[in-house]
């Protein structure tokens, strides 16, 4: 296999060009015509990751808003409970 940058001959199992250091990982894919297919799959994966990150962000936002509100609600309930008259008869 020849390096597309410098033209040096490399063994097919090499990951980098022995002369210029260029990554040869995608060179076999380009030579066999599979590069476009692999890039399409990569873009699909990127979209899935973006959707997952968006959902995670929404979940975290809802959680961060809900937790303080639930604490505030609990405080309101406690204050209301303290203001309720006791059901026991008053003893003097």
Residue pairs with C-beta under 8 A, 6 or more apart in sequence:
1 9
1 10
1 11
1 12
1 14
1 24
1 27
1 28
1 31
2 8
2 9
2 10
3 9
3 10
3 17
3 19
3 20
3 22
3 24
3 27
4 22
4 27
4 30
5 17
5 20
5 22
6 17
6 19
6 20
6 22
8 17
8 18
8 19
8 20
10 17
10 18
10 24
12 28
14 24
15 23
15 24
15 25
16 22
16 23
16 24
17 24
26 35
26 38
29 35
29 38
